């Protein structure tokens, strides 16, 4: 039996319909097992702290940023992005061993969290589709009621008022459906592969600790994932130069310049001077 949604509830629905769509929770918890429920709850509590840490980091307030990130990780140790940002922060503070540990934790948890977020996002899309179906049913009933009302050119004020209310309701339903369609058309990015930036930060930590060969391996992995990552070419040039691989260093500098990265001209000259003339 269809739900009776017409009559006096029309006015109430008009006032709350938009809020219903906006308030849709990002992470549905239906059919989750206990570990997944814990992860969802932890993420919902930890992520605002992580985002607060991002804001403080962007302002250069490293102490406050670190405090927020550590609070987020205390709630959700698997939060890969918090580990990643913490590694950057620790590099700025010259806490290189801590930065290395943080970026390793970020890499370790990245795929797990990416799969979790993709799964929960799918739950979110399923809930959006269900809500869209409900709104479509409501709009069909409103339009059916409108088809039985006198035309807007009638002379009865009460009828005109009722028709105007239902027309507004139908328009509100259409806007909410369009909002849902916009969200449903947003693709889920492929996020299972660790980003190049993670390997770049990993390489930076190793480089600052003097572990040049290991740093070069991390930079090369970053470039495999993103051949346009100019800063990685720049840093790999420094590593190659330190290892006596001067031609490789020059090649990296040239690629960095091609990517629009500013390089030290004195360093470039020093590299060129090490290469015997052909």
Buried (B, 14 or more C-beta within 10 A) or exposed (E): EEEEBBEEEBEEBBEEBEEEBEEEEBBBEEEBEEEBEEBBBBBBEBBEBBBBBBEBBEEEBBEBBBBBBEBBBEBBEBBBBBBBBBBBBBBEEEBBEBBBBBBBBBBEBBBEBBEBBBEBBEBBBEBBEEBBEEBBBBBEBBBEBBEEBEEEEEEEEEBBEBBEBBBBBBEBBBBBBEBBEEEEEEEEEEBEEBBBBBBBBBBBBBBBBEBBEBBBBBBBBBBEBBEEBBBBBBBBBBBBBBBEBBEBBBBBBBBBBEBEBEBEEEBBEEBEEBEEEE
